[in-house]
């Protein structure tokens, strides 16, 4: 890894200590130690500038860089070269003679290869005394460890009264010369890692573009303890750039495939250090990386696989740990220093894959266990589970895996999941034990998030089929894998399972709901009639808790034909009627993904919570996973759940926005692990970030979904529609329009799409158009049976009507809201309360509604509601303060302008954002961001709906406050984190 130079940041403590150490008169020898890449050179350069500013003559030496190499053990050649380069600056009488004396001795040492002599000592003393005769001289030596004997030259400089500051690499091989230097030093200072925020500010500066938060998160996860090493973090960023992993997307620098691991550069010092330890050490490092850690019990068989002596392997592990390449945990398990190191090391181990290495270890451990026993059964089971299907197991070992899995379910669910998976692949697919084990595996996969383990059972089903009683579990496995990966199964038999109608739900299938198409079309069906009815209750997706959407046909509503629904939804999707594409059906969902009396009963022992039986839990989960809100409520009541209840309300809200991760968490409880990665994990971050007013996080997750290899799913389209609202609120109308164009116009997302269009029109200042769209779409959506989330859409439009003084439109919207059913539906009750409060100008009614919104945690809806109430409240100040604070938190420039308009209209003091006085106002921050995107003042004015003169005034104030002298310098200062920011 090439040496990376960076400005000194976060080293105030070290610089203060160095100033103190260098203050006394006379010679001093200070040694700075630290690992490679920690910033020793940058710190030394900073010391050089400080000393030069104090009037000292600075003589820098970079050891180990000259052509002399190992033929200059005392660095005499480097010293002579450095003095000659600065000969004119030094201008001391007698300097030429003193320098010639050292040069001659250097040449003699080079010929004789002799040791240190008194003549050399005398010559060096004479040189340094001559150099420092009139002024204080500072000798700054970088990489002192690069020569065999650095101490004699540096000690001579100190004897002559020079300041000497030297750096050496921590962990470098310490010969007698380096040990002598450290012993002889007046002070040895260790340079520690940078704080994470400082290291990441270096990354943002080096990126040269606005860095997406997903890159920051990926670096933090991959580098772990190495994040504070500036050379490592900047070198890794550069490696990502050179490999094409960093791409510019929507004005941000993002990872092209967020799920792909981030690896260290191939020439990283830790990898070079491992290579220097020899071939056995390199192979051991690769094996530990592939195995994801090594238990010492597996070392003898691993040595056999590597064709190495076990003693040499043990010694190699010790050396790798001593070098900081590997770490040993409290339990003795050996792991790579960080995931990025493991990714690079595993990539170099070309002779084997991880599965093959586990299989080879498992075979040897099994053989040893059969011969004499004594093998740790947990270690053996781990390697068997990770070794794939190539490891031959007898029936007794399979039974042992099942027994160990059952015992480990509660305390070690991760291991239990692997062991059940290993046993399952050895069981006959048509046998009863296979069905029971598959059910246990499904429950554990949901708890642990190891959805990739479901691929093999699905592949075996496609090849060999399964027992009739296992079909429902196989279908549920396919649904879970498709939900979390966003990728349709490759096997036609599995695709047909996802295409099959849900029991009791007509022609609706999971594939039509999630992928918006059939995966294995039936050639006997004509495309024009395929999926021509709306037969289910698709939840669609929604705006956090801020915009429900879906295709939920309510009980009693007449199913509508596809053409009829698209015709009625034409106005709300931009006036474009859509023909049926590939037999798309608008719904999604069924009463469940598994047969109610089948898989639910078989999986009913899933660590129950005491409140709902296993069958009820399975029914509820499958109904919610398929987006069937009405079925969720029916199953909730039939399984003994109270209605209405806060839990049911939260479940409905999660199903409304298609946040399947939250649905599963609410149904399963603590047993469910909300995924951090994959389609559901990313979309969950979109929903939560939107609702929590953390729009930076939400937009980062939107971009992550776009750049993932997954297909267009319900979650991706819903995320695009949420992005419409966030970009519009921030004044980026062009980007908002592009997101809207990219989102599907399918009826299942008609409510959410209309909600986004209404918001976009209002942000552009066309309140009348926003209200007209809602008034046109509302009745059509209601007649089409697309009522799920409709109250939230109408409520938004009514707030806009009140802000625009459209009393007639507000009254019509209230009438529409009153037509919707409100019993047991908190969002509908909330919308009705707010609508009546706004239309009748009743502050108490409006306050009750905003309390419900606040309790629901929908901060964007709360922001809009507070702004609307401020139009007529007797005291608008608290309403305006809350709206202003939330708009500032979101970075919503368009909404902040509306706050200012209402403030002027009501004649009250303008609310101010709380926080540090030097924090940037949100408009200032947006101006700086748009400068970074290359916009001119005129373009910025158009984007933020300001005059060009106002933008110029903002810039004048920013220049005065920050000390920046140009737009470019201002944008650069923002990228490096030198400007205070408000949270967005």
JODADA-V714813 format. One record per residue. N is the residue number from 1. SS is DSSP state (helix for helix, strand for strand, loop for the rest). BURIAL is # if it has 9 or more other ideal C-beta (glycine too) atoms within 8 Angstrom, else .. D_LAST is the distance of its C-alpha to the last C-alpha in whole Angstrom. Layout:
N_SS_BURIAL_D_LAST ; N_SS_BURIAL_D_LAST
This chain:
1_loop_#_36 ; 2_loop_._36 ; 3_loop_._35 ; 4_loop_#_31 ; 5_loop_._31 ; 6_loop_#_28 ; 7_loop_._27 ; 8_loop_#_27 ; 9_loop_#_24 ; 10_loop_._24 ; 11_loop_#_28 ; 12_helix_._28 ; 13_helix_._30 ; 14_helix_#_33 ; 15_helix_#_33 ; 16_helix_._34 ; 17_helix_#_37 ; 18_helix_#_38 ; 19_helix_#_39 ; 20_helix_._41 ; 21_helix_#_43 ; 22_helix_#_44 ; 23_helix_._44 ; 24_loop_._48 ; 25_loop_._51 ; 26_loop_._53 ; 27_loop_#_52 ; 28_strand_#_49 ; 29_strand_#_48 ; 30_strand_#_44 ; 31_strand_#_43 ; 32_strand_#_40 ; 33_strand_#_39 ; 34_strand_#_36 ; 35_loop_#_36 ; 36_loop_._36 ; 37_loop_#_32 ; 38_loop_#_31 ; 39_loop_#_31 ; 40_helix_#_35 ; 41_helix_#_36 ; 42_helix_#_32 ; 43_helix_#_33 ; 44_helix_#_37 ; 45_helix_#_36 ; 46_helix_#_34 ; 47_helix_#_37 ; 48_helix_#_39 ; 49_helix_._37 ; 50_helix_#_37 ; 51_helix_#_41 ; 52_helix_#_42 ; 53_helix_._40 ; 54_loop_._43 ; 55_loop_._46 ; 56_loop_#_46 ; 57_strand_#_48 ; 58_strand_#_45 ; 59_strand_#_47 ; 60_strand_#_45 ; 61_strand_#_46 ; 62_strand_._45 ; 63_loop_#_47 ; 64_loop_._48 ; 65_loop_._47 ; 66_loop_#_50 ; 67_loop_._53 ; 68_loop_#_55 ; 69_helix_._53 ; 70_helix_._55 ; 71_helix_._58 ; 72_loop_#_56 ; 73_loop_#_56 ; 74_loop_#_56 ; 75_loop_#_53 ; 76_helix_#_56 ; 77_helix_#_56 ; 78_helix_#_52 ; 79_helix_#_53 ; 80_helix_#_56 ; 81_helix_#_54 ; 82_helix_#_51 ; 83_helix_#_53 ; 84_helix_._55 ; 85_helix_._52 ; 86_loop_#_51 ; 87_helix_#_55 ; 88_helix_._55 ; 89_helix_._52 ; 90_helix_#_54 ; 91_loop_._58 ; 92_loop_#_60 ; 93_loop_._63 ; 94_loop_._65 ; 95_helix_#_61 ; 96_helix_._63 ; 97_helix_._66 ; 98_helix_#_63 ; 99_helix_#_61 ; 100_helix_._64 ; 101_helix_#_65 ; 102_helix_#_62 ; 103_helix_#_62 ; 104_helix_._66 ; 105_helix_#_65 ; 106_helix_#_62 ; 107_helix_._64 ; 108_helix_#_67 ; 109_helix_#_64 ; 110_helix_#_63 ; 111_helix_._67 ; 112_helix_._68 ; 113_loop_._65 ; 114_loop_._66 ; 115_loop_._65 ; 116_loop_._63 ; 117_loop_._66 ; 118_helix_._67 ; 119_helix_._68 ; 120_helix_#_64 ; 121_helix_#_63 ; 122_helix_._65 ; 123_helix_#_64 ; 124_helix_#_60 ; 125_helix_#_61 ; 126_helix_#_63 ; 127_helix_#_60 ; 128_helix_#_57 ; 129_helix_#_59 ; 130_helix_#_60 ; 131_helix_#_56 ; 132_loop_#_55 ; 133_loop_._58 ; 134_loop_._57 ; 135_loop_._53 ; 136_loop_#_51 ; 137_strand_#_50 ; 138_strand_#_47 ; 139_strand_#_47 ; 140_strand_#_44 ; 141_strand_#_45 ; 142_strand_#_42 ; 143_loop_#_43 ; 144_helix_#_46 ; 145_helix_#_46 ; 146_helix_._47 ; 147_loop_#_51 ; 148_loop_._53 ; 149_loop_#_54 ; 150_loop_#_52 ; 151_helix_#_53 ; 152_helix_#_56 ; 153_helix_#_55 ; 154_helix_#_52 ; 155_helix_#_54 ; 156_helix_#_57 ; 157_helix_#_54 ; 158_helix_#_53 ; 159_helix_#_57 ; 160_loop_#_57 ; 161_loop_#_54 ; 162_loop_#_51 ; 163_strand_#_48 ; 164_strand_#_47 ; 165_strand_#_44 ; 166_strand_#_44 ; 167_strand_#_41 ; 168_strand_#_42 ; 169_strand_#_40 ; 170_loop_#_40 ; 171_loop_._42 ; 172_loop_._44 ; 173_loop_._48 ; 174_loop_._49 ; 175_loop_._53 ; 176_helix_._55 ; 177_helix_#_54 ; 178_helix_#_50 ; 179_helix_#_51 ; 180_helix_#_54 ; 181_helix_#_51 ; 182_helix_#_48 ; 183_helix_._51 ; 184_helix_#_52 ; 185_loop_#_49 ; 186_loop_._48 ; 187_strand_#_45 ; 188_strand_._43 ; 189_strand_#_39 ; 190_strand_._37 ; 191_loop_#_34 ; 192_loop_._31 ; 193_loop_#_28 ; 194_loop_#_25 ; 195_loop_._22 ; 196_helix_#_20 ; 197_helix_._17 ; 198_helix_#_19 ; 199_helix_#_21 ; 200_helix_#_18 ; 201_helix_#_17 ; 202_helix_#_20 ; 203_helix_#_20 ; 204_helix_#_17 ; 205_helix_#_19 ; 206_helix_#_22 ; 207_helix_#_20 ; 208_loop_._21 ; 209_loop_._18 ; 210_loop_#_15 ; 211_strand_#_15 ; 212_loop_#_14 ; 213_helix_#_12 ; 214_helix_#_16 ; 215_helix_#_18 ; 216_helix_#_16 ; 217_helix_._17 ; 218_helix_#_20 ; 219_helix_#_21 ; 220_helix_#_20 ; 221_helix_#_23 ; 222_helix_#_25 ; 223_helix_#_26 ; 224_helix_#_26 ; 225_helix_._28 ; 226_helix_#_28 ; 227_loop_#_24 ; 228_loop_#_25 ; 229_loop_#_28 ; 230_helix_#_26 ; 231_helix_#_29 ; 232_helix_#_29 ; 233_helix_#_25 ; 234_helix_#_26 ; 235_helix_#_29 ; 236_helix_#_27 ; 237_helix_#_25 ; 238_helix_#_28 ; 239_helix_#_30 ; 240_helix_#_27 ; 241_helix_._27 ; 242_helix_._31 ; 243_loop_._31 ; 244_loop_._29 ; 245_loop_#_26 ; 246_strand_#_24 ; 247_strand_#_23 ; 248_strand_._21 ; 249_strand_#_20 ; 250_loop_._18 ; 251_loop_._17 ; 252_strand_#_16 ; 253_strand_#_18 ; 254_strand_#_19 ; 255_strand_#_21 ; 256_loop_#_24 ; 257_loop_#_25 ; 258_loop_#_23 ; 259_loop_._25 ; 260_loop_._28 ; 261_loop_._28 ; 262_loop_#_27 ; 263_loop_#_30 ; 264_loop_#_31 ; 265_loop_#_33 ; 266_loop_._37 ; 267_loop_._38 ; 268_loop_#_35 ; 269_helix_#_37 ; 270_helix_#_38 ; 271_helix_#_39 ; 272_helix_#_41 ; 273_helix_#_42 ; 274_helix_#_43 ; 275_helix_._45 ; 276_helix_._47 ; 277_loop_#_48 ; 278_loop_._50 ; 279_helix_._50 ; 280_helix_#_51 ; 281_helix_#_47 ; 282_helix_#_46 ; 283_helix_#_47 ; 284_helix_#_46 ; 285_helix_#_42 ; 286_helix_#_42 ; 287_helix_#_44 ; 288_helix_#_41 ; 289_helix_#_38 ; 290_helix_#_40 ; 291_helix_#_41 ; 292_loop_._38 ; 293_loop_._39 ; 294_strand_#_43 ; 295_loop_#_45 ; 296_helix_._48 ; 297_helix_._51 ; 298_helix_#_50 ; 299_helix_#_51 ; 300_helix_._54 ; 301_helix_#_54 ; 302_helix_#_51 ; 303_helix_#_53 ; 304_helix_._56 ; 305_helix_#_53 ; 306_helix_#_53 ; 307_loop_._56 ; 308_loop_#_56 ; 309_loop_._58 ; 310_helix_#_56 ; 311_helix_._56 ; 312_helix_#_55 ; 313_helix_#_52 ; 314_helix_#_51 ; 315_helix_._52 ; 316_helix_#_49 ; 317_helix_#_47 ; 318_helix_._47 ; 319_helix_#_47 ; 320_helix_#_44 ; 321_helix_#_42 ; 322_helix_._44 ; 323_loop_#_42 ; 324_loop_#_39 ; 325_loop_#_38 ; 326_strand_#_39 ; 327_strand_._38 ; 328_strand_._40 ; 329_loop_._39 ; 330_loop_._41 ; 331_loop_._43 ; 332_loop_._44 ; 333_loop_#_42 ; 334_strand_#_41 ; 335_strand_#_38 ; 336_strand_#_36 ; 337_loop_#_34 ; 338_loop_#_31 ; 339_helix_#_30 ; 340_helix_#_30 ; 341_helix_#_33 ; 342_helix_#_35 ; 343_helix_#_33 ; 344_helix_#_35 ; 345_helix_#_38 ; 346_helix_#_39 ; 347_helix_._39 ; 348_helix_#_41 ; 349_loop_#_44 ; 350_loop_._45 ; 351_loop_._48 ; 352_loop_._47 ; 353_loop_._44 ; 354_helix_#_42 ; 355_helix_#_44 ; 356_helix_#_47 ; 357_helix_#_47 ; 358_helix_#_46 ; 359_helix_#_49 ; 360_helix_#_51 ; 361_helix_#_51 ; 362_helix_#_51 ; 363_helix_#_55 ; 364_helix_#_56 ; 365_helix_#_54 ; 366_helix_#_56 ; 367_helix_._59 ; 368_helix_#_59 ; 369_helix_#_59 ; 370_helix_._62 ; 371_helix_._64 ; 372_helix_._63 ; 373_loop_._60 ; 374_loop_._58 ; 375_loop_#_55 ; 376_loop_._52 ; 377_helix_._51 ; 378_helix_._47 ; 379_helix_#_47 ; 380_helix_#_50 ; 381_helix_#_48 ; 382_helix_#_45 ; 383_helix_#_46 ; 384_helix_#_48 ; 385_helix_#_45 ; 386_helix_#_43 ; 387_loop_#_46 ; 388_helix_#_46 ; 389_helix_._49 ; 390_helix_._52 ; 391_loop_#_53 ; 392_loop_._56 ; 393_loop_#_56 ; 394_loop_._59 ; 395_helix_._58 ; 396_helix_._59 ; 397_helix_#_55 ; 398_helix_#_54 ; 399_helix_._55 ; 400_helix_#_53 ; 401_helix_#_50 ; 402_helix_#_50 ; 403_helix_._51 ; 404_helix_#_49 ; 405_helix_#_46 ; 406_helix_#_47 ; 407_helix_._47 ; 408_helix_#_44 ; 409_loop_#_41 ; 410_loop_._40 ; 411_loop_._40 ; 412_loop_._39 ; 413_helix_#_38 ; 414_helix_._37 ; 415_helix_#_40 ; 416_helix_#_42 ; 417_helix_#_40 ; 418_helix_#_41 ; 419_helix_#_45 ; 420_helix_#_45 ; 421_helix_#_44 ; 422_helix_#_46 ; 423_helix_#_49 ; 424_helix_#_48 ; 425_loop_#_49 ; 426_loop_._52 ; 427_loop_#_53 ; 428_loop_._55 ; 429_loop_#_53 ; 430_loop_._55 ; 431_loop_#_56 ; 432_helix_._55 ; 433_helix_#_53 ; 434_helix_#_51 ; 435_helix_#_50 ; 436_helix_#_49 ; 437_helix_#_47 ; 438_helix_#_45 ; 439_helix_#_44 ; 440_helix_#_43 ; 441_helix_#_41 ; 442_helix_#_39 ; 443_helix_#_38 ; 444_helix_#_37 ; 445_helix_#_35 ; 446_helix_#_33 ; 447_helix_#_33 ; 448_helix_#_32 ; 449_loop_#_30 ; 450_loop_#_33 ; 451_helix_#_33 ; 452_helix_._35 ; 453_helix_#_38 ; 454_helix_#_39 ; 455_helix_._40 ; 456_helix_#_43 ; 457_helix_#_44 ; 458_helix_#_43 ; 459_helix_#_45 ; 460_helix_#_48 ; 461_helix_#_48 ; 462_helix_#_48 ; 463_helix_._51 ; 464_helix_._53 ; 465_loop_._52 ; 466_loop_#_52 ; 467_loop_#_54 ; 468_helix_._53 ; 469_helix_#_52 ; 470_helix_#_49 ; 471_helix_#_48 ; 472_helix_#_45 ; 473_helix_#_44 ; 474_helix_#_44 ; 475_helix_#_42 ; 476_helix_#_39 ; 477_helix_#_39 ; 478_helix_#_38 ; 479_helix_#_36 ; 480_helix_#_34 ; 481_helix_#_34 ; 482_helix_#_33 ; 483_helix_#_30 ; 484_helix_#_28 ; 485_helix_#_29 ; 486_loop_#_29 ; 487_loop_._32 ; 488_loop_#_36 ; 489_loop_#_39 ; 490_loop_._41 ; 491_loop_#_44 ; 492_helix_._46 ; 493_helix_._47 ; 494_helix_#_44 ; 495_helix_#_42 ; 496_helix_#_45 ; 497_helix_#_44 ; 498_helix_#_40 ; 499_helix_#_42 ; 500_loop_._44 ; 501_loop_#_44 ; 502_loop_#_43 ; 503_loop_#_46 ; 504_loop_._46 ; 505_loop_#_44 ; 506_loop_._46 ; 507_loop_._45 ; 508_loop_#_41 ; 509_loop_#_40 ; 510_helix_#_37 ; 511_helix_#_37 ; 512_helix_#_36 ; 513_helix_#_34 ; 514_helix_#_31 ; 515_loop_#_33 ; 516_loop_#_34 ; 517_loop_#_37 ; 518_loop_#_40 ; 519_loop_#_40 ; 520_loop_._44 ; 521_loop_#_46 ; 522_loop_._49 ; 523_loop_._51 ; 524_loop_._53 ; 525_loop_#_51 ; 526_loop_._51 ; 527_loop_#_47 ; 528_loop_._47 ; 529_loop_._48 ; 530_loop_#_46 ; 531_loop_#_43 ; 532_loop_#_44 ; 533_strand_#_43 ; 534_loop_#_40 ; 535_loop_#_42 ; 536_loop_#_39 ; 537_strand_#_36 ; 538_strand_#_33 ; 539_loop_#_29 ; 540_loop_#_28 ; 541_loop_#_24 ; 542_loop_#_21 ; 543_loop_#_18 ; 544_loop_#_17 ; 545_loop_#_19 ; 546_loop_#_18 ; 547_loop_#_21 ; 548_loop_#_24 ; 549_loop_#_26 ; 550_loop_#_29 ; 551_strand_#_33 ; 552_strand_#_34 ; 553_loop_#_38 ; 554_loop_#_38 ; 555_loop_._42 ; 556_loop_._44 ; 557_loop_._43 ; 558_loop_._45 ; 559_loop_#_44 ; 560_loop_#_43 ; 561_strand_#_44 ; 562_helix_#_41 ; 563_helix_._43 ; 564_helix_#_43 ; 565_helix_#_39 ; 566_helix_#_38 ; 567_helix_._40 ; 568_helix_#_38 ; 569_loop_#_35 ; 570_loop_#_35 ; 571_helix_#_34 ; 572_helix_#_31 ; 573_helix_#_30 ; 574_loop_._31 ; 575_loop_._35 ; 576_loop_._36 ; 577_loop_._38 ; 578_loop_#_38 ; 579_loop_._41 ; 580_loop_#_41 ; 581_loop_._40 ; 582_loop_#_41 ; 583_loop_#_42 ; 584_loop_#_39 ; 585_loop_#_39 ; 586_loop_#_36 ; 587_loop_#_35 ; 588_loop_#_35 ; 589_loop_#_36 ; 590_loop_#_39 ; 591_loop_#_40 ; 592_loop_#_40 ; 593_loop_#_39 ; 594_loop_#_42 ; 595_loop_#_46 ; 596_loop_#_45 ; 597_loop_._49 ; 598_loop_#_48 ; 599_helix_#_45 ; 600_helix_#_44 ; 601_helix_#_47 ; 602_helix_#_48 ; 603_loop_#_44 ; 604_loop_#_44 ; 605_loop_._44 ; 606_loop_#_41 ; 607_loop_#_40 ; 608_loop_#_40 ; 609_loop_._38 ; 610_loop_._41 ; 611_loop_._40 ; 612_loop_#_40 ; 613_loop_._43 ; 614_helix_#_42 ; 615_helix_#_44 ; 616_helix_#_41 ; 617_helix_#_38 ; 618_helix_#_39 ; 619_helix_#_40 ; 620_helix_#_36 ; 621_helix_#_34 ; 622_helix_#_36 ; 623_helix_#_36 ; 624_helix_#_32 ; 625_helix_#_32 ; 626_loop_#_33 ; 627_loop_#_31 ; 628_loop_#_34 ; 629_helix_#_33 ; 630_helix_#_36 ; 631_helix_#_38 ; 632_helix_#_35 ; 633_helix_#_36 ; 634_helix_#_40 ; 635_helix_#_40 ; 636_helix_#_38 ; 637_helix_._41 ; 638_helix_._43 ; 639_loop_#_42 ; 640_loop_._42 ; 641_loop_#_39 ; 642_loop_._38 ; 643_loop_#_37 ; 644_loop_._35 ; 645_loop_._33 ; 646_helix_._29 ; 647_helix_._30 ; 648_helix_#_31 ; 649_helix_#_28 ; 650_helix_#_26 ; 651_helix_#_28 ; 652_helix_#_28 ; 653_helix_#_25 ; 654_helix_#_24 ; 655_helix_#_27 ; 656_helix_#_26 ; 657_loop_#_23 ; 658_loop_#_25 ; 659_loop_#_23 ; 660_helix_#_26 ; 661_helix_#_25 ; 662_helix_#_24 ; 663_helix_#_27 ; 664_helix_#_29 ; 665_helix_#_27 ; 666_helix_#_28 ; 667_helix_#_32 ; 668_helix_#_33 ; 669_helix_._31 ; 670_helix_._31 ; 671_helix_#_33 ; 672_loop_#_30 ; 673_loop_._28 ; 674_loop_#_24 ; 675_loop_#_24 ; 676_loop_._22 ; 677_loop_._23 ; 678_helix_#_25 ; 679_helix_#_24 ; 680_helix_#_23 ; 681_helix_#_21 ; 682_helix_#_19 ; 683_helix_#_19 ; 684_helix_#_18 ; 685_helix_#_15 ; 686_helix_#_14 ; 687_helix_#_16 ; 688_helix_#_14 ; 689_helix_#_11 ; 690_helix_#_11 ; 691_helix_#_13 ; 692_loop_#_11 ; 693_loop_#_8 ; 694_loop_#_6 ; 695_helix_#_6 ; 696_helix_#_6 ; 697_helix_#_9 ; 698_helix_#_11 ; 699_helix_#_11 ; 700_helix_#_12 ; 701_helix_#_15 ; 702_helix_#_16 ; 703_helix_#_17 ; 704_helix_#_18 ; 705_helix_#_21 ; 706_helix_._22 ; 707_helix_#_23 ; 708_loop_#_25 ; 709_loop_._28 ; 710_loop_#_28 ; 711_loop_._30 ; 712_loop_._28 ; 713_loop_#_28 ; 714_helix_#_27 ; 715_helix_#_23 ; 716_helix_#_23 ; 717_helix_#_24 ; 718_helix_#_22 ; 719_helix_#_18 ; 720_helix_#_19 ; 721_helix_#_20 ; 722_helix_#_16 ; 723_helix_#_15 ; 724_helix_#_17 ; 725_helix_#_15 ; 726_helix_#_11 ; 727_helix_#_13 ; 728_helix_#_15 ; 729_helix_#_12 ; 730_loop_#_11 ; 731_loop_#_14 ; 732_loop_#_15 ; 733_helix_#_18 ; 734_helix_._20 ; 735_helix_#_18 ; 736_helix_#_18 ; 737_helix_#_22 ; 738_helix_._22 ; 739_helix_#_20 ; 740_helix_#_23 ; 741_helix_._26 ; 742_helix_._25 ; 743_loop_#_25 ; 744_loop_._28 ; 745_loop_#_30 ; 746_loop_#_32 ; 747_helix_#_33 ; 748_helix_#_31 ; 749_helix_#_28 ; 750_helix_#_29 ; 751_helix_#_27 ; 752_helix_#_24 ; 753_helix_#_25 ; 754_helix_#_26 ; 755_helix_#_23 ; 756_helix_#_21 ; 757_helix_#_23 ; 758_helix_#_23 ; 759_helix_#_20 ; 760_helix_#_20 ; 761_helix_#_23 ; 762_helix_#_21 ; 763_helix_#_18 ; 764_loop_._21 ; 765_loop_._23 ; 766_loop_._26 ; 767_helix_#_26 ; 768_helix_#_29 ; 769_helix_._29 ; 770_helix_#_26 ; 771_helix_#_29 ; 772_helix_#_32 ; 773_helix_#_30 ; 774_helix_#_29 ; 775_helix_#_33 ; 776_helix_#_34 ; 777_helix_#_33 ; 778_helix_#_33 ; 779_helix_#_37 ; 780_helix_#_37 ; 781_helix_#_34 ; 782_helix_#_36 ; 783_helix_._40 ; 784_loop_#_39 ; 785_loop_#_38 ; 786_loop_#_34 ; 787_loop_#_33 ; 788_loop_#_30 ; 789_loop_#_27 ; 790_helix_#_29 ; 791_helix_#_28 ; 792_helix_#_25 ; 793_helix_#_25 ; 794_helix_#_27 ; 795_helix_#_25 ; 796_helix_#_23 ; 797_helix_#_25 ; 798_helix_#_27 ; 799_helix_#_24 ; 800_helix_#_24 ; 801_helix_#_27 ; 802_helix_#_27 ; 803_helix_#_25 ; 804_loop_#_27 ; 805_loop_._30 ; 806_loop_#_32 ; 807_helix_._34 ; 808_helix_._36 ; 809_helix_#_33 ; 810_helix_#_32 ; 811_helix_#_35 ; 812_helix_#_36 ; 813_helix_#_32 ; 814_helix_#_33 ; 815_helix_._37 ; 816_helix_#_35 ; 817_helix_#_33 ; 818_helix_._36 ; 819_loop_._38 ; 820_loop_#_36 ; 821_loop_._37 ; 822_loop_._35 ; 823_loop_._37 ; 824_loop_._35 ; 825_loop_#_32 ; 826_helix_#_29 ; 827_helix_#_27 ; 828_helix_#_30 ; 829_helix_#_31 ; 830_helix_#_27 ; 831_helix_#_27 ; 832_helix_#_31 ; 833_helix_#_30 ; 834_helix_#_27 ; 835_helix_#_29 ; 836_helix_#_32 ; 837_helix_#_30 ; 838_helix_#_29 ; 839_helix_#_32 ; 840_loop_._34 ; 841_loop_._32 ; 842_loop_._32 ; 843_helix_#_30 ; 844_helix_._31 ; 845_helix_#_31 ; 846_helix_#_27 ; 847_helix_#_26 ; 848_helix_#_28 ; 849_helix_#_26 ; 850_helix_#_22 ; 851_helix_._23 ; 852_helix_#_24 ; 853_helix_#_21 ; 854_helix_._19 ; 855_helix_._21 ; 856_helix_#_21 ; 857_loop_._17 ; 858_loop_#_16 ; 859_helix_#_13 ; 860_helix_#_13 ; 861_helix_#_17 ; 862_helix_#_17 ; 863_helix_#_14 ; 864_helix_#_17 ; 865_helix_#_20 ; 866_helix_#_19 ; 867_helix_#_19 ; 868_helix_#_22 ; 869_helix_#_24 ; 870_loop_#_23 ; 871_loop_#_26 ; 872_loop_._29 ; 873_loop_#_28 ; 874_loop_._30 ; 875_loop_._28 ; 876_loop_#_25 ; 877_helix_#_23 ; 878_helix_._21 ; 879_helix_#_20 ; 880_helix_#_19 ; 881_helix_#_17 ; 882_helix_#_15 ; 883_helix_#_14 ; 884_helix_#_13 ; 885_helix_#_11 ; 886_helix_#_10 ; 887_helix_#_9 ; 888_helix_#_7 ; 889_helix_#_5 ; 890_helix_#_5 ; 891_loop_#_5 ; 892_loop_#_9 ; 893_helix_#_11 ; 894_helix_#_14 ; 895_helix_#_14 ; 896_helix_#_13 ; 897_helix_#_17 ; 898_helix_#_18 ; 899_helix_#_17 ; 900_helix_#_19 ; 901_helix_._22 ; 902_helix_#_23 ; 903_helix_#_22 ; 904_helix_._25 ; 905_helix_._27 ; 906_helix_#_27 ; 907_loop_._28 ; 908_loop_._26 ; 909_loop_._24 ; 910_loop_._20 ; 911_loop_#_18 ; 912_loop_._16 ; 913_loop_#_12 ; 914_loop_._13 ; 915_loop_._13 ; 916_loop_._15 ; 917_loop_._17 ; 918_loop_._16 ; 919_loop_#_12 ; 920_loop_#_11 ; 921_loop_#_11 ; 922_helix_#_8 ; 923_helix_#_12 ; 924_helix_#_13 ; 925_helix_#_10 ; 926_helix_#_11 ; 927_helix_#_14 ; 928_helix_#_14 ; 929_helix_#_13 ; 930_helix_#_15 ; 931_helix_#_18 ; 932_helix_#_17 ; 933_loop_._18 ; 934_loop_._21 ; 935_loop_._21 ; 936_loop_._23 ; 937_helix_#_23 ; 938_helix_._24 ; 939_helix_#_22 ; 940_helix_#_19 ; 941_helix_#_21 ; 942_helix_._22 ; 943_helix_#_18 ; 944_helix_#_17 ; 945_loop_#_20 ; 946_loop_#_21 ; 947_loop_._24 ; 948_helix_#_25 ; 949_helix_._26 ; 950_helix_#_23 ; 951_helix_#_21 ; 952_helix_#_23 ; 953_helix_._23 ; 954_helix_#_19 ; 955_helix_#_21 ; 956_helix_._24 ; 957_helix_#_22 ; 958_helix_#_19 ; 959_helix_#_22 ; 960_helix_._24 ; 961_helix_._21 ; 962_helix_#_20 ; 963_loop_._24 ; 964_loop_#_23 ; 965_loop_._26 ; 966_loop_._25 ; 967_helix_._22 ; 968_helix_._23 ; 969_helix_#_22 ; 970_helix_#_19 ; 971_helix_#_18 ; 972_helix_#_19 ; 973_helix_#_18 ; 974_helix_#_14 ; 975_helix_#_15 ; 976_loop_#_17 ; 977_loop_#_15 ; 978_loop_._17 ; 979_loop_#_14 ; 980_loop_._12 ; 981_loop_._9 ; 982_loop_#_6 ; 983_loop_._4 ; 984_loop_#_0
